[in-house]
Amino acid sequence: MNKAFWFVAALWPLAATAQIELVPDAEPPAVFASRPQNIRVTLRNIGDTIATSDVQILLFQLTSATTVPIGKARSWKRIQILPRQTVLETLPLEFPAVRSSSRFRVELLGIGPMEVTVYPNDLLKRLSVLAGEPPLGVYDPDGQLKPLLKQAAIGAADFETEPTDSKLAIVWSNGRILPESVESRVKKGMSAVWIRTSTVPTSYAARIGAGVVVMTPEAALRGLADSPLPQLTLIRDAELALQPNALRLPSDNQTE
């Protein structure tokens, strides 16, 4: 075999990899730290021949000033893509613990980078902080939220059996009206988030007596146990229930 053959053979893996490009999502994926996560990865073969690559992964943590590698490169899988084909893959990863939202870069060596936003594993503890004392009130007959609160070690008053004069309550119910144990306290000044099926795609606030209820569409909390984004939505709506004026423009908050 001549030298030209060996030169082409040596470059073939790089040439094959170069045909594969990473298709970025509109928004960086958002995941939890300290637990196994599956990241969706979209790959496209931009070439006219089959592209095959044994893909390796390298993880970096990003700060405003530095890019820090996390561990060593590791093998992921062999990717084979037909000419001009786009495929969807699932990349299993686990990110180190973080104290606040942090940016990471996942480098698919020879293909390209993708950015991931990583959140602490205990986001829902913010609800306990917002509720203060007495504890968060919960009306959740179908058990949509209670298991997550228990897992996060968040104390809660069960408004189905032991309603209290809480500062904040969360209701997950498709009933036509608020439970009496919640409504009577909202009228006296308690704040509440009411999660229910709704044709309205966004949250909105309504005053009931001296208190405020934020109506949250159930669809906005889909995947609550596994994704930080619906948890952040729930926290935001709880904050809104406690401070409804946050929705107003700055000029609207000025005293005349």
N, C-alpha and C positions, 0 to 999 in steps of 0.2 A: 504494500500500500504506500502511496506517495504522501509527502508531507502535506499537500493541500487537503487530502482526505482527512487526515488527522486533525488539521486546523478546523475544518468545517464540523467534524464530529465533536470537537471540544466546545465549540460555540453553540451547538444545537440546543442544549437545555436552556441557555440564555435567550436564544432566538425564539424558542417555543414559549417561554415565559413572557417575553416582550409582546407577544400577540394578545396576552390576557390583560385586560384593564379592569380596574375597580370602578363600579358605578356608584357614586355617592348618593345617600339618601338626602331628601330635602332638608332634614334636620338630623343632627348627630344622634345616634341611639342613646337612650338614658337607661341606666341599669343600677342595681344595688351593688355595694361592696360586700366582701366577705361571704359571698354565697355563689354557687355555680350559676352562670348566666349563659344564655344562648343568644348570640349576636347574629342578626340577619346580614348576610353578605351577598351582594349582587355582582357577578362577574360576567364580563363580555369578551368573547374572542373576536378581535377586530381583524384577524387575518383570514386568508383564503385556504388555509390548511388546518387540520386538527391540531389543537394546542394541548400539550400535556405538561404538567409541572408538579413536582413534589414540593408543596408550599410549606415554608417555614414562617413562624410568627415571632415577632419581637415586640415587647410591650414597653412603653415609655410613659412616665407621669410628667405632665406639663405644668409649669408655673409661669408667672409673668416674666421670669428672668432665666429659667433653666429648663432643660429637657433631660430627665433622669431615666436611664434604662432600668427596667424592673426585671431582674433575672437574665437568663441567657435565651438565645433563640431556640425555639423548639419546633419539632415537626407537627404539622397539622394533618394534612392528607394529600393524596395525589388527586389533582384536578385534571380532567380531560373534557375539553369543550369543542364541539363541532364548529366548523367555519361560520362566522357571523352569528353565532348563537349566544344568547344570554341565559345564564343559569342563576338560580337562587340557592345559596348554601347556608348552613347553620354552623357558626363557629362557637364552640364551647370555651368559655373563659371564666376565670375568677379573679376579681380585682382586689387589691389589698384594702384594708380598712381606711376610711377617710372620716374626718370630723365635719366636713362640709362638702358641698358639691365641688367636684374636682374634675379636671380634664385629663384624659389619657389619650395616647396615640397608639393604635394597633398597626404595626407595620407588617404587611404581607410582603415578605422579601421578594424582590424581583417583580412585584405587581404594583404596589402602591400603599399609601397610608389611609387610615380612617380614624376619625376622632370619636371618642365616646365620653359622655358625661356620666360620672359615677357619683352616687349619693350614699350617705350613711344608711345603715341598715335599720335605724330606729327612728325614721322620720315621724311616725305617728305619735311619738312622745311629745311632740309639739302641742297636740290636743290637750294633754294633761296640763301643760304649762298655761295654755290659754284659759282652761277651765278654772284653775286655781283650786281654792277650797270654798265650799264643798266640792266633791269630785264631779267630773264630767257626767252628765245625764245621758242615758242611752235608751231608746225605744227601738227594739230590733227583733220583732217576733220570729223572723225567719233566719236569724243567726248569720246575717251577711257581714256584720262588723264585729260582733262580740268576740269571735275566735282570734281576730287580729289584735284586738285590744288586750286580750289575755296573753297572747304570745309576746306582746310588747311590754307586758307588766304594767299596764295602765289601769289604775283603779277607776271604776265607773259605778254609778248608781243606776240600777235597773228600773226604768220608769214603768215597766209592766207590773212590777210587784212592790217596789219601794221608792216611789218618786220623792225627790227632795227639792229644796229651793236652790237648785244649781244656778251657776252663772251662765253655763252653756250646755245645751243638749243637742244630741244628734238623733234624728228620727229616720229610720229606713223602713218606709211603709208606703204601700200603694192605696191606702185608705183614702176616701174622698175628703175627709177632714182630719185635722190634727187630733191625736188622742187628747182627751180631756185633761189628763195629768200633765201634758205638755202645754196645751193652749192656755190653761188657767194661769200657769206660771209665766208664759210669754206676755200675757196681758199685764202682768205686774212688773215686767222689765227683763225677764230672762231672754237670752238670745238662743236661737235654734237654727240648725241646718236640717232641712227636710228633703230627703233623697227619695225620689219616686220616678216612675215612668212618666215621661213628658214629651209632648210634641215640640216644646220650646228647646232649642239646642244648647242654650247657655243658661248660666245661673242668674237669678235676679232676686232682689230683696224686697220684702213687703213688711210694713209695720202692722202689728196687731196690738192694740192698746199701747202700753209703754215699751213693748219689746219689739224685736225684729226677727223675722224668719227669712232665711235664704233658701230659696227653692233650687235644688240641684238635680239636673236630669240624671237618672240612673246610668244612662249610657256613658256619661262623662267619667264614671268611676269603674268602668269595665276593666278587669285585670288588677283590681286594687291590691290583691295579695302579692302580686309578682312584679309590679312596675312602679317606679317612683312617681311617674307623672300623675296618675289618678290620686295618689296619696297627697301630692302637692296641691291638686285641685281641691280636695277635701279640706286641707289645712287653710288654703286661701279663702274658701267659703266660710269657714269658721271664723277667721279673722274679720271677714266682711260682716258677718252677723253681729260681731262685737263692736265693729266700727263702721257702720253703714255709710257714714259721710266720706269714706275713702273713695266712693264711687263718684263723688261730686267734683266738679272742676275747682281749682284753687280759688277762682273768683267767686264761686258760689258759697264758699265757706267763710267769706269775709262778713263781718258784722256790719250791718247798715247803720 
